[in-house]
Amino acid sequence: MMQNYVKIVQEFVEEQRVGIACALVAGVGVLALQRWKAGGVCRSKACLNGKTVLITGANTGIGKETAVDIAKRGARVILACRDLDRAHAAAEDIRKRSGNNDVVVKKLELASLQSVRALAKDIHEHEDRLDILINNAGIMMCPKWKTEDGFEMQFGVNHLGHFLLTNLLLDKLKKSAPSRIVNVSSCAHEKGQIYFDDINLDKDYDPLKSYQQSKLANVLFSRELAARLKGTGVCVYSLHPGVVNTELGRYLFSTMALWKIILFKPLFLILKSPWQGAQTTIYCAVDEGLQNTTGLYYSDCAPKEEAPQAKSDSAARRLWDLSASMVEMA
C-alpha cells in the first residue's frame, strides 16, 4: 500500500516538476518580499515610567500601534484625536493590550486652529510634563477641501495644525528636557515642492501634488525646528513609516477608475501592517542612541537621506515664516 502511494507521488512529481518548481520559487519569493516589506524593527528596551507622551491621530493605524508600544513602556499616553467615540474605544483597547491604565483621550481637530489652541491650553493647565510629542495624524489625497480657517485641507492638517501645536507646546517640552518631537512624514516628500506663491493650490489643485507638498513641509519644518532648538535638550526627528495598510488611503480609490482599482488591489498584499509601520516612529521616540541626534530623517529604523529640496535651509526658513503668518503665531 505504502509502495503504491510513494509511486503515485513520484509519478506526480515527475509529471508536474515544472509547476512544482515554479510554485516553490513563487513561495520563496513571497516570503522574501514579506521580509523585505516588513522593514526595520525598534529593538530598544527603553522604559518610559514617569514620562508623558502625546500622539496625534492615535485611535487607528500607525498611531494606535505606537500608543500600544509606548504604553507598554510605562508612559502616560495622551491620544489626541478628532473622533472622541473612536478614540475612547481605542484607548480601552490600548489599556487592555498594554496593561497600562494611564491612557487618556483629548480632543484635537487639526483642521481647526481653535481646536489646536484649546488642546495646547489643556496640556499646559493639566499636564505636569510632556516628554515626547508624536505628530502622527494626517490626511491623504482628499478632494479639494478647506479647513475651518480656509486653508487647503492636506496642507492645513498635515503641516499647519502640527506646526502650531508643536510651537504652542515648546515651553512644556523644554521644561521636560531631554524630550523629543517626532514628525511622521513620507517618502512622498521626494516628489514634492512648496508652492509658495499658491500655497493652497487654488490655481491648480491635484490631490497627489497637495499630499507631496504637505509631506515635504513636514521634513522642512523638522529641519528648521531642530536648528531653532539646538541647546535646549529637545530633539527633532522626521520619518517615512513605509507604505502601510491603514485608513490613511481611504480617499485613494474614491476617484479611481474600476480597472485601476482592480489593478492596484493586489499591491495591498505587500503593504506593511500598522505594527510594522509604527516601528520607525517608535524608534525615533525611544531609542537611547538618538538622544544627542537631531534634525535627521529616518526610514526602517535607520537614518535616510532626504530629497535635495528637503535640505534647503532657506526654504525651511521661508516655510516657517509663511506658516507662522498663516496661523497668526506671534
SEDO-205970 format. One line per 2 residues: number of its first residue (from 1); their letters; for each residue x, y, z of N, C-alpha, C, CB. Coordinates in steps of 0.001 Angstrom, whole numbers. Glycine has a CB too. Layout:
NUM	A	X Y Z X Y Z X Y Z X Y Z | ...
//
This chain:
1	MM	830 -1211 0 0 0 0 865 1262 0 -939 6 1221 | 1846 1282 915 2742 2427 1005 3571 2574 -258 3654 2295 2216
3	QN	3988 1439 -832 4794 1480 -2059 3994 2093 -3206 5273 60 -2442 | 2712 1743 -3292 1856 2307 -4338 1715 3820 -4163 466 1636 -4317
5	YV	1566 4238 -2903 1415 5660 -2617 2672 6428 -3017 1110 5878 -1129 | 3839 5878 -2659 5107 6519 -2999 5269 6609 -4504 6284 5754 -2385
7	KI	4858 5540 -5186 4976 5522 -6646 4102 6600 -7280 4592 4143 -7197 | 2880 6738 -6772 1958 7747 -7297 2531 9150 -7103 580 7633 -6608
9	VQ	3111 9375 -5916 3703 10679 -5624 4864 10956 -6557 4167 10752 -4167 | 5722 9950 -6753 6878 10107 -7632 6444 10426 -9057 7736 8840 -7617
11	EF	5398 9745 -9520 4910 9985 -10876 4336 11406 -10998 3839 8934 -11256 | 3616 11823 -9943 3044 13169 -9974 4150 14227 -10018 2136 13397 -8747
13	VE	5188 14041 -9191 6296 14997 -9155 6998 15046 -10493 7293 14634 -8051 | 7170 13877 -11102 7837 13823 -12397 7033 14547 -13471 8071 12375 -12807
15	EQ	5714 14355 -13445 4860 14967 -14448 4706 16481 -14237 3497 14300 -14434 | 4725 16886 -12980 4445 18285 -12654 5679 19037 -12153 3353 18357 -11612
17	RV	6874 18556 -12513 8077 19138 -11929 8237 20628 -12251 9291 18383 -12414 | 7826 21036 -13451 7929 22453 -13801 6991 23292 -12936 7609 22665 -15291
19	GI	5751 22823 -12812 4786 23549 -11990 5199 23622 -10535 3435 22906 -12093 | 5710 22509 -10017 6147 22478 -8620 7321 23414 -8404 6526 21055 -8202
21	AC	8260 23401 -9351 9418 24297 -9245 8965 25757 -9242 10409 24046 -10408 | 8007 26085 -10112 7501 27456 -10167 6824 27834 -8852 6517 27620 -11339
23	AL	6064 26879 -8284 5376 27141 -7026 6374 27384 -5897 4451 25975 -6671 | 7453 26576 -5881 8474 26754 -4848 9170 28104 -4980 9503 25629 -4921
25	VA	9516 28464 -6217 10166 29753 -6451 9237 30891 -6045 10576 29896 -7931 | 7967 30765 -6416 6998 31797 -6059 6855 31913 -4547 5639 31498 -6694
27	GV	6817 30749 -3872 6690 30753 -2412 7865 31427 -1736 6555 29340 -1896 | 9078 31078 -2212 10274 31713 -1665 10259 33211 -1943 11542 31074 -2254
29	GV	9794 33579 -3139 9719 34995 -3494 8761 35756 -2598 9298 35150 -4937 | 7605 35152 -2312 6622 35798 -1433 7193 35985 -36 5325 34971 -1368
31	LA	7862 34953 475 8468 35049 1813 9533 36143 1852 9087 33697 2224 | 10358 36190 805 11400 37221 746 10783 38607 659 12329 36984 -453
33	LQ	9712 38734 -119 9036 40016 -267 8427 40462 1050 7958 39933 -1343 | 7832 39498 1788 7245 39823 3077 8294 40309 4069 6520 38617 3638
35	RW	9451 39657 4076 10532 40078 4969 11063 41447 4575 11667 39051 4958 | 11162 41695 3262 11669 42982 2787 10722 44110 3138 11894 42945 1285
37	KA	9434 43907 2896 8478 44986 3116 8254 45239 4596 7158 44667 2440 | 8569 44270 5452 8370 44461 6893 9257 45568 7435 8647 43164 7646
39	GG	10435 45743 6844 11330 46828 7258 11989 46581 8593 10579 48114 7318 | 12518 47671 9182 13226 47556 10445 12283 47426 11618 14122 48740 10646
41	VC	12846 46988 12734 12089 46837 13979 12830 47564 15090 11884 45330 14342 | 12119 48312 15895 12741 49008 17021 13113 47992 18093 11791 50098 17600
43	RS	14399 47902 18410 14894 46923 19382 15096 47518 20771 16194 46331 18896 | 14854 48802 20909 15104 49474 22183 14205 48920 23284 14889 50983 22039
45	KA	14786 48737 24458 14044 48284 25635 13800 49454 26598 14812 47145 26353 | 13887 50666 26092 13769 51851 26943 12473 51838 27747 13841 53118 26097
47	CL	12594 52168 29016 11445 52277 29911 11029 53750 29975 11783 51717 31345 | 9728 53998 29961 9221 55369 29955 8394 55691 31211 8375 55600 28707
49	NG	8667 54991 32283 7963 55281 33524 8154 56740 33925 8447 54354 34644 | 7055 57415 34280 7135 58813 34686 7132 59795 33537 8350 59022 35490
51	KT	7124 59297 32301 7125 60161 31116 5695 60339 30592 8039 59569 30006 | 5484 61447 29893 4195 61704 29251 4410 61858 27755 3513 62970 29842
53	VL	3591 61147 26991 3725 61141 25533 2385 61501 24905 4218 59755 25021 | 2392 62460 23998 1181 62848 23279 1317 62404 21826 935 64391 23373
55	IT	291 61698 21332 298 61182 19966 -953 61666 19264 381 59630 19944 | -803 62370 18153 -1972 62814 17398 -2440 61686 16475 -1649 64099 16580
57	GA	-3762 61599 16297 -4306 60573 15412 -4007 59169 15883 -3770 60754 14031 | -4167 58931 17182 -3731 57652 17766 -4861 56654 17954 -3072 57898 19092
59	NT	-6003 56877 17327 -7112 55949 17519 -7128 54812 16497 -8415 56698 17455 | -6215 54867 15519 -6188 53832 14492 -4804 53758 13855 -7261 54103 13419
61	GI	-4559 52697 13095 -3355 52578 12284 -2040 52688 13030 -3384 53596 11251 | -1087 53379 12413 251 53544 12968 201 54210 14341 1121 54364 12018
63	GK	-639 55228 14461 -720 55955 15724 -1149 55075 16875 -1669 57104 15596 | -2127 54222 16637 -2605 53328 17692 -1539 52313 18082 -3873 52605 17243
65	ET	-864 51732 17089 190 50752 17401 1348 51422 18131 702 50070 16111 | 1634 52665 17777 2661 53417 18508 2231 53603 19957 2920 54793 17839
67	AV	971 53941 20162 448 54157 21507 522 52892 22353 -988 54649 21437 | 226 51755 21752 312 50478 22484 1732 50239 22970 -148 49299 21592
69	DI	2696 50432 22083 4103 50217 22446 4548 51188 23531 5003 50366 21213 | 4211 52452 23369 4608 53473 24342 3967 53186 25703 4208 54886 23844
71	AK	2706 52769 25693 2019 52445 26943 2662 51248 27633 538 52164 26680 | 3085 50250 26851 3757 49084 27425 5050 49473 28132 4051 48056 26337
73	RG	5643 50573 27718 6893 51035 28321 6653 51854 29595 7676 51866 27313 | 5383 52037 29959 5071 52665 31233 4723 54129 31203 6180 52495 32112
75	AR	4656 54740 30010 4386 56178 29922 2906 56484 30125 4847 56722 28569 | 2645 57710 30494 1285 58246 30416 1079 58630 28954 1064 59494 31403
77	VI	43 58091 28322 -168 58291 26898 -1431 59115 26667 -261 56941 26169 | -1267 60201 25924 -2392 61064 25576 -2724 60838 24105 -2065 62575 25858
79	LA	-3943 60380 23836 -4403 60207 22470 -5130 61488 22059 -5333 58948 22334 | -4551 62238 21167 -5154 63492 20696 -5860 63221 19374 -4075 64623 20532
81	CR	-7183 63158 19410 -7943 62675 18263 -9158 63538 17953 -8381 61259 18503 | -9607 63430 16726 -10776 64181 16259 -12080 63503 16666 -10728 64341 14741
83	DL	-12171 62192 16449 -13380 61421 16742 -13271 60839 18149 -13593 60287 15687 | -13970 61448 19106 -13820 61034 20502 -14382 59642 20777 -14498 62033 21403
85	DR	-15450 59255 20105 -16009 57917 20316 -15001 56839 19921 -17313 57743 19513 | -14415 57001 18752 -13415 56033 18296 -12161 56098 19165 -13053 56288 16822
87	AH	-11830 57291 19616 -10642 57460 20450 -10812 56758 21797 -10349 58951 20665 | -11987 56895 22403 -12223 56231 23691 -12221 54704 23533 -13565 56699 24297
89	AA	-12784 54218 22419 -12752 52776 22158 -11316 52299 21973 -13593 52430 20911 | -10515 53088 21243 -9098 52743 21040 -8345 52771 22362 -8438 53711 20036
91	AE	-8628 53771 23200 -7946 53891 24492 -8197 52666 25356 -8406 55155 25228 | -9437 52186 25350 -9765 50990 26138 -8998 49773 25622 -11285 50715 26097
93	DI	-8905 49652 24297 -8156 48534 23708 -6676 48652 24030 -8362 48483 22184 | -6136 49863 23992 -4718 50093 24299 -4429 49746 25753 -4326 51561 24012
95	RK	-5333 50110 26657 -5160 49763 28074 -5103 48246 28263 -6307 50358 28918 | -5986 47531 27577 -6025 46072 27700 -4772 45433 27115 -7266 45512 27006
97	RS	-4351 45900 25963 -3204 45292 25289 -1882 45611 25981 -3148 45757 23850 | -1814 46784 26604 -550 47217 27214 -458 46929 28705 -361 48683 26990
99	GN	-1620 46757 29352 -1625 46606 30803 -1400 47912 31534 -580 45620 31216 | -1495 49023 30817 -1274 50349 31382 -2597 51122 31342 -147 51115 30601
101	ND	-3104 51490 32504 -4377 52207 32571 -4245 53707 32375 -5032 51944 33882 | -3002 54208 32335 -2793 55655 32219 -2772 56081 30748 -1474 56068 32915
103	VV	-3896 55832 30098 -4081 56207 28697 -5316 57094 28632 -4229 54939 27761 | -5154 58332 28214 -6257 59298 28234 -6512 59858 26841 -5955 60442 29214
105	VK	-7704 60379 26666 -8135 60931 25376 -8357 62425 25513 -9426 60236 24873 | -7873 63175 24535 -8133 64612 24467 -8538 64976 23044 -6883 65431 24913
107	KL	-9407 65947 22941 -9943 66359 21644 -8926 67155 20852 -11209 67179 21828 | -8763 66800 19575 -7919 67572 18666 -8457 67458 17256 -6455 67094 18726
109	EL	-8838 68578 16687 -9224 68670 15285 -8176 69532 14601 -10677 69267 15109 | -7277 68892 13884 -6163 69620 13272 -6618 70570 12167 -5153 68640 12711
111	AS	-7837 70398 11681 -8365 71305 10657 -8971 72554 11283 -9412 70592 9801 | -8782 72711 12588 -9286 73884 13298 -8190 74427 14202 -10557 73537 14121
113	LQ	-7703 75620 13909 -6662 76210 14745 -7187 76496 16154 -6132 77500 14104 | -8464 76758 16273 -9065 76960 17591 -8959 75684 18425 -10543 77390 17454
115	SV	-9205 74535 17804 -9086 73253 18488 -7642 72976 18886 -9612 72127 17602 | -6708 73321 18012 -5283 73135 18315 -4899 73968 19537 -4402 73527 17092
117	RA	-5337 75201 19550 -5010 76087 20681 -5668 75601 21973 -5456 77533 20378 | -6877 75058 21857 -7578 74556 23037 -6845 73360 23637 -9019 74169 22681
119	LA	-6346 72473 22784 -5597 71323 23289 -4308 71774 23967 -5281 70342 22149 | -3584 72687 23335 -2332 73176 23924 -2590 73811 25288 -1653 74195 22985
121	KD	-3663 74575 25408 -4035 75194 26682 -4327 74127 27729 -5259 76113 26502 | -5040 73087 27324 -5356 71974 28219 -4090 71290 28718 -6252 70958 27510
123	IH	-3140 71060 27818 -1887 70400 28202 -1126 71262 29211 -1007 70126 26952 | -1034 72537 28953 -305 73424 29863 -969 73504 31235 -198 74821 29262
125	EH	-2283 73434 31265 -3002 73583 32529 -3104 72289 33336 -4379 74104 32259 | -3124 71134 32647 -3407 69885 33351 -2300 68840 33309 -4625 69293 32794
127	ED	-1268 69057 32544 -168 68089 32481 1090 68701 33087 95 67642 31017 | 1736 67941 33948 2953 68424 34606 4141 68457 33661 3280 67554 35802
129	RL	4124 67574 32667 5263 67470 31767 4814 66941 30410 6347 66560 32368 | 5677 67078 29429 5479 66479 28112 6848 66091 27592 4742 67460 27122
131	DI	7104 64803 27544 8429 64305 27193 8583 63985 25712 8734 63084 27998 | 7501 63531 25098 7561 63157 23681 6276 63610 23000 7766 61615 23508
133	LI	6424 64351 21912 5293 64750 21074 5431 64033 19738 5238 66312 20879 | 4439 63230 19388 4463 62494 18129 3358 63033 17225 4289 60962 18368
135	NN	3760 63771 16201 2823 64349 15235 2553 63323 14143 3382 65675 14625 | 1557 62495 14389 1294 61331 13547 83 61496 12623 1091 60130 14416
137	AG	-922 62240 13061 -2179 62319 12310 -1972 62899 10922 -3195 63159 13068 | -2839 62511 10006 -2722 63049 8653 -3903 62685 7792 -1460 62562 8004
139	IM	-3950 63314 6636 -4968 63034 5630 -4249 62934 4292 -6094 64144 5606 | -4753 62056 3426 -4014 61763 2191 -4919 61803 964 -3343 60394 2291
141	MC	-4549 62642 18 -5158 62673 -1309 -6675 62824 -1275 -4802 61425 -2055 | -7138 63734 -438 -8576 64012 -367 -8977 64988 -1470 -8956 64583 1020
143	PK	-10264 65163 -1699 -10710 66184 -2671 -10298 67578 -2217 -12245 66125 -2861 | -10595 68584 -3013 -10227 69968 -2690 -11150 70475 -1581 -10318 70891 -3960
145	WK	-10756 70186 -358 -11495 70651 797 -10707 71753 1488 -11786 69491 1769 | -11395 72498 2347 -10738 73540 3126 -10909 73283 4617 -11293 74918 2758
147	TE	-9950 73720 5384 -10051 73631 6832 -11013 74703 7341 -8656 73782 7493 | -11285 74646 8621 -12160 75635 9246 -11647 77058 9028 -12290 75353 10738
149	DG	-10319 77192 8915 -9696 78504 8774 -9434 78888 7320 -8404 78536 9542 | -9900 78053 6381 -9807 78389 4970 -8564 77906 4252 -9888 79824 4828
151	FE	-7779 77042 4895 -6574 76515 4255 -6891 75232 3498 -5473 76259 5299 | -6107 74948 2478 -6232 73671 1773 -6052 72544 2795 -5177 73555 604
153	MQ	-6921 71551 2743 -7042 70572 3819 -5756 69799 4118 -8121 69607 3481 | -5086 69277 3102 -3904 68458 3362 -2758 69283 3952 -3446 67778 2076
155	FG	-2550 70470 3423 -1513 71347 3968 -1908 71809 5367 -1280 72566 3041 | -3187 72082 5554 -3662 72552 6848 -3558 71512 7938 -5070 73001 6734
157	VN	-3965 70280 7650 -3954 69209 8650 -2559 68631 8837 -4922 68101 8250 | -1933 68264 7722 -642 67570 7810 494 68467 8285 -285 66991 6468
159	HL	419 69752 7936 1502 70663 8321 1090 71753 9302 2063 71303 7102 | 168 72616 8903 -122 73799 9721 -629 73460 11117 -1137 74661 9024
161	GH	-1522 72490 11220 -2038 72112 12530 -942 71634 13455 -3085 71040 12388 | -59 70777 12942 1056 70272 13745 2101 71355 14010 1709 69082 13046
163	FL	2288 72239 13042 3221 73360 13218 2794 74212 14413 3287 74229 11930 | 1511 74555 14452 1016 75382 15551 1045 74616 16868 -407 75866 15256
165	LT	568 73380 16871 536 72582 18104 1935 72452 18695 -56 71183 17832 | 2901 72135 17852 4274 71966 18330 4806 73246 18950 5183 71524 17190
167	NL	4618 74353 18277 5111 75626 18803 4438 76011 20114 4901 76724 17783 | 3163 75716 20245 2450 76047 21475 2866 75166 22652 962 75925 21253
169	LL	3445 74008 22338 3864 73079 23401 5359 73109 23679 3463 71677 23038 | 6082 73989 22999 7539 74005 23146 7989 74304 24570 8135 75023 22209
171	DK	7331 75203 25250 7747 75520 26624 7637 74296 27521 6898 76667 27195 | 6570 73540 27363 6390 72327 28168 7450 71285 27818 4978 71741 27956
173	LK	7760 71156 26547 8785 70207 26106 10164 70606 26615 8800 70112 24579 | 10462 71902 26582 11751 72386 27077 11899 72140 28571 11911 73873 26776
175	KS	10828 72358 29319 10877 72139 30768 11022 70660 31116 9622 72701 31427 | 10619 69800 30192 10684 68350 30417 11943 67728 29820 9454 67676 29828
177	AP	12828 68539 29253 14021 68029 28555 14866 67144 29481 14877 69206 28021 | 15509 66117 28857 15566 65811 27416 14231 65284 26901 16670 64784 27132
179	SR	13772 65865 25815 12483 65496 25240 12614 65390 23722 11390 66527 25627 | 11549 64903 23090 11620 64639 21648 10343 65054 20927 11890 63162 21397
181	IV	10523 65442 19673 9413 65726 18769 9594 64841 17540 9354 67257 18378 | 8590 64042 17229 8668 63111 16102 7597 63486 15082 8492 61630 16577
183	NV	8018 63824 13880 7097 64210 12810 7012 63110 11761 7540 65535 12160 | 5836 62534 11611 5652 61455 10636 5424 62064 9255 4454 60531 11038
185	SS	6388 61895 8384 6313 62405 7016 6076 61228 6076 7614 63183 6626 | 6717 61225 4934 6541 60157 3948 7586 60302 2860 5115 60185 3340
187	CA	7861 59193 2164 8751 59275 1007 8111 60108 -108 9094 57862 490 | 6812 60396 40 6137 61246 -943 6771 62638 -1009 4645 61364 -605
189	HE	7491 63013 43 8143 64335 38 9185 64437 -1071 8804 64612 1398 | 9687 63282 -1528 10743 63275 -2527 10284 63869 -3860 11240 61862 -2738
191	KG	9005 63799 -4127 8453 64360 -5371 7753 65701 -5125 7465 63368 -6008 | 7840 66193 -3911 7106 67393 -3562 7881 68676 -3754 6666 67305 -2169
193	QI	7147 69764 -3775 7748 71088 -3739 6767 72014 -3013 8080 71614 -5191 | 7290 73086 -2446 6446 74037 -1747 6045 75132 -2733 7176 74633 -500
195	YF	4761 75281 -2942 4243 76279 -3879 3998 77579 -3113 2926 75778 -4576 | 5065 78295 -2854 4989 79486 -2021 4030 80541 -2579 6364 80082 -1866
197	DD	3901 80606 -3886 3028 81605 -4499 1579 81124 -4643 3570 81987 -5857 | 1347 79859 -4308 -15 79307 -4364 -100 78173 -3344 -378 78793 -5820
199	IN	129 78518 -2076 298 77505 -1031 -944 76640 -843 649 78173 279 | -2123 77198 -1128 -3370 76432 -1011 -3777 75754 -2316 -4488 77341 -549
201	LD	-2910 75864 -3322 -3130 75239 -4632 -4491 75599 -5222 -3007 73726 -4515 | -4867 76859 -5069 -6136 77329 -5626 -6119 77369 -7155 -6461 78712 -5082
203	KD	-4940 77584 -7719 -4842 77689 -9179 -4830 76327 -9859 -3592 78457 -9561 | -4249 75344 -9197 -4086 74037 -9850 -4048 72942 -8787 -2787 74002 -10720
205	YD	-5218 72587 -8255 -5255 71573 -7202 -5180 70168 -7784 -6522 71723 -6364 | -4314 69385 -7193 -4213 67967 -7506 -3976 67242 -6187 -3061 67676 -8550
207	PL	-4756 66211 -5858 -4635 65545 -4559 -3233 65041 -4255 -5587 64399 -4493 | -2571 64445 -5257 -1232 63913 -5030 -230 65041 -4841 -805 63016 -6193
209	KS	-316 66077 -5659 596 67210 -5542 463 67866 -4168 324 68239 -6656 | -757 67970 -3689 -1009 68553 -2376 -409 67692 -1268 -2511 68727 -2152
211	YQ	-591 66389 -1383 -41 65486 -365 1476 65566 -342 -489 64036 -624 | 2088 65561 -1512 3546 65640 -1594 4056 66951 -987 4008 65516 -3059
213	QS	3360 68049 -1240 3752 69329 -658 3685 69265 867 2852 70463 -1186 | 2619 68696 1407 2454 68655 2860 3510 67778 3526 1063 68149 3215
215	KL	3906 66706 2857 4913 65815 3435 6317 66432 3353 4892 64455 2717 | 6573 67192 2288 7828 67939 2220 7853 68998 3311 8012 68589 828
217	AN	6716 69609 3559 6621 70608 4622 6971 69998 5974 5212 71213 4665 | 6572 68747 6214 6920 68070 7469 8433 67978 7660 6307 66668 7500
219	VL	9139 67633 6591 10590 67463 6686 11281 68814 6846 11132 66734 5442 | 10847 69800 6085 11435 71133 6203 11157 71746 7573 10897 72048 5103
221	FS	9955 71534 8080 9606 72007 9417 10531 71379 10455 8133 71684 9743 | 10766 70083 10338 11642 69380 11275 13062 69938 11208 11650 67870 10978
223	RE	13501 70229 10011 14854 70761 9822 15020 72117 10517 15168 70897 8323 | 14089 73026 10269 14179 74355 10859 13941 74304 12376 13165 75299 10193
225	LA	13019 73467 12803 12739 73345 14231 13960 72832 14982 11547 72413 14465 | 14640 71846 14412 15847 71307 15047 16912 72390 15197 16404 70126 14230
227	AR	17047 73221 14165 18035 74306 14227 17682 75309 15317 18134 75021 12871 | 16406 75616 15458 15965 76594 16450 16049 76055 17882 14541 77023 16149
229	LK	16019 74742 18022 16003 74142 19353 17374 73639 19818 15026 73005 19374 | 18405 73905 19069 19744 73462 19474 20092 74019 20854 20805 73905 18434
231	GT	20585 73138 21697 20991 73540 23033 19879 73530 24069 21573 74886 22972 | 18651 73184 23648 17525 73178 24590 17262 71807 25200 16278 73659 23896
233	GV	17862 70770 24610 17587 69412 25076 16379 68785 24404 17381 69416 26560 | 15777 69500 23452 14645 68968 22692 15139 68547 21317 13494 70019 22574
235	CV	15017 67264 21006 15486 66738 19721 14308 66524 18777 16258 65415 19922 | 14571 66642 17483 13517 66577 16469 13872 65526 15418 13307 67964 15802
237	YS	12882 64749 15024 13090 63693 14032 11914 63690 13060 13247 62297 14719 | 12191 63437 11797 11122 63201 10824 11364 61836 10205 11073 64329 9723
239	LH	10317 61255 9629 10471 59860 9187 9476 59473 8103 10315 58924 10367 | 9834 58421 7401 8950 57725 6459 8591 56389 7103 9635 57522 5034
241	PG	7312 56135 7380 6948 54886 8058 6911 53668 7149 5618 55042 8704 | 6992 53896 5853 6806 52808 4904 5432 52953 4266 6958 51422 5596
243	VV	5150 52090 3319 3828 52083 2685 2970 51110 3480 3904 51675 1149 | 2014 51652 4210 1314 50895 5244 -171 50763 4924 1497 51561 6605
245	NT	-723 49615 5244 -2144 49356 5021 -2960 49934 6176 -2410 47834 4872 | -3337 51198 6060 -4125 51867 7096 -5264 52648 6457 -3237 52807 7945
247	EL	-6051 53317 7293 -7165 54121 6802 -6702 55389 6098 -8081 54482 7943 | -5414 55691 6147 -4916 56915 5529 -5248 56964 4041 -3409 57033 5732
249	GR	-5294 55808 3400 -5559 55769 1960 -7031 55688 1606 -4854 54611 1356 | -7902 56094 2532 -9344 55939 2317 -9859 56694 1086 -10091 56413 3542
251	YL	-9176 57779 706 -9641 58570 -440 -8949 58175 -1740 -9418 60046 -177 | -8000 57252 -1632 -7168 56913 -2785 -7989 56367 -3948 -6114 55899 -2384
253	FS	-8984 55518 -3631 -9748 54856 -4683 -11056 55566 -5030 -10045 53449 -4274 | -11362 56658 -4329 -12669 57293 -4496 -12891 57841 -5903 -12824 58408 -3496
255	TM	-11829 58301 -6555 -11972 58861 -7904 -11250 58022 -8959 -11439 60288 -7934 | -10849 56826 -8578 -10068 55977 -9486 -10991 55093 -10323 -9071 55105 -8692
257	AL	-10646 54899 -11583 -11419 54032 -12468 -11394 52596 -11942 -10865 54091 -13916 | -12459 51839 -12216 -12586 50484 -11695 -11409 49609 -12096 -13876 49860 -12176
259	WK	-10955 49739 -13348 -9861 48887 -13808 -8574 49174 -13038 -9630 49084 -15308 | -8395 50435 -12634 -7217 50781 -11855 -7314 50211 -10439 -7040 52300 -11806
261	II	-8524 50232 -9890 -8726 49656 -8557 -8396 48177 -8569 -10170 49874 -8079 | -8887 47472 -9599 -8610 46037 -9723 -7113 45785 -9864 -9362 45442 -10927
263	LF	-6443 46666 -10601 -5004 46518 -10816 -4218 46750 -9535 -4530 47480 -11893 | -4657 47734 -8740 -3904 48117 -7548 -4199 47237 -6327 -4199 49550 -7210
265	KP	-5368 46625 -6269 -5757 45868 -5085 -4729 44804 -4663 -7082 45209 -5334 | -4154 44018 -5608 -3170 43016 -5186 -1955 43610 -4495 -2718 42223 -6371
267	LF	-1658 44883 -4758 -497 45508 -4131 -659 45620 -2623 -259 46881 -4725 | -1911 45567 -2140 -2138 45641 -705 -1525 44447 26 -3629 45720 -417
269	LI	-1267 43366 -711 -670 42174 -102 766 42432 343 -707 41004 -1085 | 1428 43440 -239 2825 43692 123 2974 44941 991 3674 43833 -1135
271	LK	1853 45521 1423 1944 46680 2298 2337 46261 3712 616 47439 2318 | 2964 47169 4435 3259 46920 5835 1969 46897 6646 4225 47982 6382
273	SP	1999 46149 7730 904 46204 8687 1084 47463 9537 860 44910 9580 | 41 47917 10237 205 49083 11121 1315 48881 12155 -1109 49382 11838
275	WQ	1453 47667 12679 2522 47402 13658 3891 47607 13014 2406 45959 14223 | 4058 47086 11817 5331 47255 11117 5565 48725 10784 5360 46405 9831
277	GA	4508 49422 10364 4635 50824 10009 4962 51720 11186 3383 51290 9371 | 4628 51267 12390 4875 52077 13591 6315 51992 14084 3945 51648 14698
279	QT	7082 51052 13593 8397 50774 14184 9365 51957 14114 9016 49590 13496 | 9396 52670 13005 10334 53790 12896 9906 54958 13775 10451 54248 11442
281	TI	8595 55161 13902 8102 56186 14828 8546 55861 16247 6558 56296 14759 | 8351 54618 16648 8741 54190 17998 10245 54338 18189 8312 52727 18253
283	YC	10998 53939 17179 12461 54057 17226 12890 55499 17477 13082 53548 15918 | 12316 56431 16726 12676 57843 16898 12237 58374 18261 12049 58688 15786
285	AV	11166 57820 18794 10628 58304 20065 11409 57800 21274 9187 57895 20195 | 11991 56596 21184 12542 55992 22408 13990 55535 22335 11722 54840 22779
287	DE	14544 55319 21147 15873 54712 21086 16923 55584 21773 16273 54466 19632 | 17646 54987 22714 18624 55733 23508 19761 56302 22665 19194 54843 24585
289	GL	20073 55635 21563 21174 56072 20713 20917 57371 19965 21485 55010 19736 | 19681 57829 19973 19332 59054 19241 19280 60288 20136 17996 58879 18554
291	QN	19580 60117 21410 19387 61201 22359 20143 62474 21985 19810 60752 23721 | 21316 62340 21399 22114 63512 21037 22097 63803 19546 23534 63324 21491
293	TT	21105 63229 18854 20962 63429 17410 19672 64190 17145 20968 62068 16646 | 19707 65148 16246 18501 65910 15951 18504 66384 14503 18377 67106 16902
295	GL	17309 66556 13957 17160 67122 12621 17293 66157 11470 18135 68168 12445 | 17462 64865 11750 17639 63899 10674 16311 63259 10266 18629 62822 11097
297	YY	16350 62583 9139 15191 61908 8545 15456 60408 8596 14930 62392 7063 | 14426 59614 8919 14617 58182 9143 13629 57345 8337 14478 57861 10624
299	SD	14050 56115 8052 13194 55124 7410 13689 53746 7837 13201 55280 5842 | 12781 52833 8147 13147 51487 8585 14147 51508 9738 13724 50703 7421
301	CA	13887 52377 10702 14683 52461 11934 16152 52763 11668 14571 51167 12708 | 16391 53595 10683 17765 53998 10361 17728 55356 9658 18475 52922 9461
303	PK	18817 56127 9762 18861 57405 9053 18758 57189 7542 20158 58167 9397 | 18088 58096 6874 17937 58025 5424 18101 59434 4873 16548 57410 5014
305	EE	18762 59527 3737 18968 60845 3134 17658 61349 2547 20068 60792 2043 | 17261 62553 2940 16048 63132 2412 16276 63675 1012 15542 64226 3329
307	AP	15203 64058 346 15302 64603 -1006 16071 65921 -996 13902 64806 -1612 | 16723 66272 -2110 17510 67511 -2163 16721 68748 -1749 18045 67711 -3554
309	QA	15456 68836 -2173 14665 70018 -1838 14305 70086 -353 13400 70038 -2667 | 14492 68973 350 14227 68952 1796 15447 69375 2605 13783 67560 2229
311	KS	16565 69626 1926 17802 70025 2604 18037 71532 2554 18984 69308 1984 | 17120 72248 1962 17304 73689 1767 16989 74462 3044 16419 74191 618
313	DS	18009 75047 3656 17790 75852 4860 16962 77091 4552 19126 76260 5480 | 17176 77676 3386 16428 78884 3039 14949 78568 2838 17008 79528 1771
315	AA	14665 77432 2210 13270 77025 2021 12623 76697 3365 13183 75808 1074 | 13383 76076 4260 12855 75745 5584 12504 77000 6364 13864 74908 6369
317	RR	13386 78006 6296 13114 79277 6991 11934 80011 6360 14364 80181 6969 | 11878 79983 5033 10776 80662 4345 9441 79997 4681 11006 80657 2817
319	LW	9430 78668 4728 8212 77941 5081 7809 78247 6514 8408 76428 4895 | 8782 78322 7409 8493 78640 8809 7812 80011 8900 9799 78619 9661
321	DL	8386 81004 8245 7828 82358 8305 6417 82410 7712 8742 83342 7563 | 6231 81712 6598 4907 81680 5966 3902 80990 6880 4970 80960 4598
323	SA	4296 79863 7436 3398 79103 8312 3022 79922 9552 4059 77772 8734 | 4013 80589 10130 3751 81398 11324 2743 82509 11012 5068 82007 11866
325	SM	2855 83105 9833 1923 84162 9472 537 83594 9201 2429 84926 8251 | 465 82401 8624 -829 81784 8311 -1608 81422 9571 -624 80536 7459
327	VE	-910 80952 10586 -1591 80577 11835 -1620 81726 12830 -909 79368 12468 | -1141 82884 12375 -1126 84093 13197 -414 83851 14525 -2554 84581 13451
329	MA	774 83267 14400 1593 82981 15575 2568 84131 15789 2355 81630 15415 | 2552 84704 16979 3426 85848 17261 4873 85416 17265 3067 86496 18605
//
